[in-house]
Amino acid sequence: MENVTDRTSNPFGMNPPREKAVPGYGDANADFHVIGDHPGVHGGADTGVPFTGTECGLRLQRALAAVGLLSNPGDRPDLKDTFLSYLHMAVADGEPDEAAYRDLEPFFDAELRAITAHVLIPVGERAIDYVLEHYTAQHAKHAPVDPDALHATELLGAGFLVIPAKDPCEWSDADESAFVEALADVLDHDYRRETDLGRFLTGPDSYRVR
């Protein structure tokens, strides 16, 4: 089995059929997975790293740094127990259409399943909508999500804890503080949604499953 944990950029070798892409970046064994829209929204087209190259991305990085999930905010941040990726990792000419999102969805889904993070942090309306629909029972079909109402709340998903964040370009100081506080609260308690089935084994070892 290949050891990918020593590779920070694109540790799972995702190669979408596009000329240029911004693959996932960070700790391949992360417990926290930050999910954005696409490089044209949240940055990284020039740097190759999600949530970089824009003031909005840098603001999100600083919030993560405030709780110790990131250090050295900038084009090559150091991430601790955290992974950054996009629903649509390719650099598009303008806004991707729905077919383009569908084409690249398998690449995002493969990254998400490879990481198996415990906490998903969807950033912005599209990412929030996608995560709620696919990984929780919170999604109301035919009703648009409300990033303002969901921002910095804790939602239980199917094996995940979800903390939605409105787009950092739209954060007020109060929004930023609420997001930082929500992350700090999660880090303060056991966010791993696991059950110890060790009692069913013959030995003393634990056996934790989601």
Salt bridges, closest charged atoms under 4 A:
GLU2 OE2 - ARG7 NH1 2.97
ASP31 OD1 - HIS118 NE2 3.87
ASP31 OD2 - ARG192 NH2 2.70
GLU55 OE2 - ARG62 NH2 2.81
GLU95 OE1 - HIS38 NE2 3.30
GLU98 OE2 - ARG126 NH2 2.70
ASP103 OD2 - ARG18 NH2 3.65
GLU105 OE2 - HIS134 NE2 3.83
ASP109 OD2 - ARG113 NE 2.85
ASP129 OD1 - HIS139 NE2 2.94
GLU133 OE2 - LYS141 NZ 3.89
ASP148 OD1 - LYS166 NZ 2.50
ASP167 OD2 - HIS42 NE2 3.21
ASP173 OD1 - ARG59 NH2 3.27
ASP175 OD2 - LYS166 NZ 3.16
GLU176 OE1 - ARG59 NE 2.77
GLU194 OE2 - HIS118 NE2 3.91
GLU194 OE1 - ARG208 NE 3.16
